[in-house]
């Protein structure tokens, strides 16, 4: 699993080995980036000519509504790969482990690469 990766959003393209292109059509109902739902493992992808597909890979340390967040490069059930095609800020997540006595849990650092 990548340590730094960009979230996948509804509307992002999915590229297939045969040269066809799909699009992510389902995501979180309440977690948005740039007003687009963040896609998660199990969310649907429209693969024209082949029917529905689904995202089968997600980030185990970025859980959104009980599902791992999908990321650029994640795979789908029909062999596709999520590709971030629209130009936008590079939102990313990174795993950070914080420890309390007798307990360890991951937290997610979300940041945007932008000029300030």
C-alpha positions in Angstrom: 0.0 0.0 0.0 1.4 3.4 -0.9 2.4 5.8 1.9 1.5 8.9 -0.1 -1.3 8.8 -2.6 -4.0 11.0 -4.1 -7.6 10.4 -3.3 -9.9 9.2 -6.1 -13.1 11.2 -6.7 -16.4 10.6 -8.5 -15.7 11.6 -12.1 -12.1 10.3 -12.2 -11.3 8.0 -15.1 -10.5 4.3 -14.9 -8.2 2.9 -17.6 -8.5 -0.7 -18.7 -5.8 -3.0 -20.3 -7.9 -3.2 -23.6 -7.7 0.6 -24.0 -11.3 1.3 -22.9 -12.0 4.0 -20.3 -14.5 4.0 -17.4 -15.6 6.6 -14.9 -16.1 6.4 -11.1 -19.8 7.0 -10.5 -20.2 6.4 -6.8 -18.5 7.8 -3.7 -19.1 8.9 -0.1 -22.4 10.8 0.5 -20.7 13.2 2.9 -17.0 13.4 2.4 -16.1 15.7 -0.5 -13.0 17.2 -2.1 -13.6 20.1 -4.4 -17.3 19.4 -4.1 -16.9 15.8 -5.4 -17.5 12.7 -3.4 -14.4 10.7 -2.4 -14.5 7.2 -3.9 -14.1 4.1 -1.7 -13.4 0.4 -2.0 -16.6 -1.2 -3.2 -17.9 1.9 -5.0 -19.2 1.6 -8.6 -17.4 2.3 -11.8 -19.2 2.6 -15.2 -17.3 0.6 -17.8 -19.1 1.3 -21.1 -19.8 -1.8 -23.1 -18.9 -4.1 -20.2 -21.4 -3.1 -17.5 -20.8 -2.1 -14.0 -17.4 -2.5 -12.3 -16.3 -1.8 -8.7 -13.2 -0.6 -6.9 -11.5 -3.5 -5.2 -8.6 -1.8 -3.6 -8.5 0.9 -1.0 -6.3 2.5 1.7 -6.7 0.5 4.9 -5.7 3.5 7.0 -8.1 6.0 5.4 -11.6 4.8 6.3 -14.5 6.8 4.9 -18.0 5.8 6.0 -16.7 2.3 7.0 -14.9 1.7 3.7 -11.2 2.2 2.7 -10.7 5.3 0.6 -9.8 4.7 -3.1 -6.7 6.3 -4.5 -5.0 7.0 -7.8 -3.6 3.7 -9.0 -6.1 1.5 -7.2 -7.5 -1.5 -9.1 -11.1 -2.5 -10.1 -12.7 -5.9 -10.4 -12.5 -5.9 -14.2 -8.7 -5.1 -14.2 -8.9 -1.3 -14.5 -6.7 1.2 -12.8 -7.9 4.6 -11.4 -6.2 7.5 -13.1 -6.5 11.1 -11.9 -7.2 13.0 -15.2 -8.9 16.3 -14.3 -6.4 19.0 -13.3 -6.8 19.8 -9.6 -4.8 20.3 -6.4 -3.0 17.2 -5.3 -4.9 16.2 -2.2 -3.2 13.3 -0.6 -3.2 11.1 2.5 -0.4 9.8 4.6 -0.4 7.3 7.4 0.8 8.5 10.8 0.8 6.3 13.9 0.2 7.8 17.2 0.5 5.9 20.5 -1.3 6.2 23.8 -0.5 3.9 26.7 -1.6 0.3 25.7 -3.2 1.5 22.5 -2.0 2.3 19.0 -4.1 3.7 16.2 -3.5 5.3 12.8 -4.6 8.9 12.1 -4.8 10.4 8.6 -3.0 13.6 7.7 -4.8 15.2 4.7 -3.1 18.0 2.9 -3.2 19.9 -0.3 -0.2 20.9 -2.4 -0.8 24.6 -3.0 1.0 27.9 -3.0 0.3 30.1 0.0 
